[in-house]
Amino acid sequence: MGSDDISSLTPDAVSELTAEQVNDLSPSAVQGFTAEQVSELSEETVAGFTAQQVQKLAPEAVAGFSKSQVSELTPTSLKGLSSEQMRVLPASAVEGLTAKQVSKLSEDAVSAFTPKQFKKLAPEAVAGFSKAQVSELTPKTIKVLGSEQVEQMPKRSFQALDTAQLAKLSKDAVTGLTSGQLRTLSGAEISAFKPAKIKSLDADAISGFKPATLNDFSRRQVKALSDDQLAGLTKKQIKKAGDFVDALTDRQIRALSFDPGRSNRLIDPLDDQNYSSLLSGLDLETLA
């Protein structure tokens, strides 16, 4: 049976095909499938596709896959999915991908994810991404990552994000960052986070920052930290991040779980206690 024979099959005939019959088709014959025909294949039948067959499916045919059908494709068969095919895969169908399937996608296919598709990926599916795959995601795609998706991304994979990608993470995505993921960030990488995003970090995840990374926080980033976030810092972080502590105001210092002692910290002019301590040190009679 050739591609012409396949393309001439009626939707009813296609719906009767079994997984064994599809599996027996030559890759060249599979080229005859149309989107309408693909949509008529049963979930059990779709499971019969091989990587060589998927590779030969016309992009227009791939557009016919549904969520339930995609979830039945074997992880191995998805190795054959190309970037051109990925671009036309319906976003609703992408929702059916599992972590095992995602792990088998080629870097070329991953680079073709559209923001609309990526937004539909189940958080559990994001757990399947490798470092090599993550590095291929476009900044536009990274921009739609949600907090639940980010939380599921393996630490090793998260580490592959470059500064341009990190800068595109939304405030919602940043709330999902884990302590393990934050531990991978360098000072140069943390510079990609604007103060508003620093403020969005989960207070329970703050303990993941390396002291060296904390020392590279800008003044504006330090100022953005809330009392709850500062309270999440560990004694080790506070003791070893001297430059960071020096950038804290007395008001922020009081939020720490450990008192680092006196330092060259910034004085907050709006802090009433600081103002009082400054006045107490003046010789008021001399000034009179």
Secondary structure, 3 states (H helix, E strand, C coil): CCHHHHHCCCHHHHHCCCHHHHHHCCHHHHCCCCHHHHHHCCHHHHCCCCHHHHHHCCHHHHCCCCHHHHCCCCCCHHHHCCHHHHHHCCHHHHCCCCHHHHHHCCHHHHCCCCHHHHHHCCHHHHCCCCHHHHCCCCHHHHCCCCHHHHHHCCHHHHCCCCHHHHHCCCHHHHCCCCHHHHCCCCHHHHCCCCHHHHHHCCCCCHHHCCHHHHHCCCHHHHHHCCHHHHHCCCHHHHHHCHHHHHCCCHHHHCCCCCCCCCCCCCCCCCCHHHHHHHHHCCCHHHHC
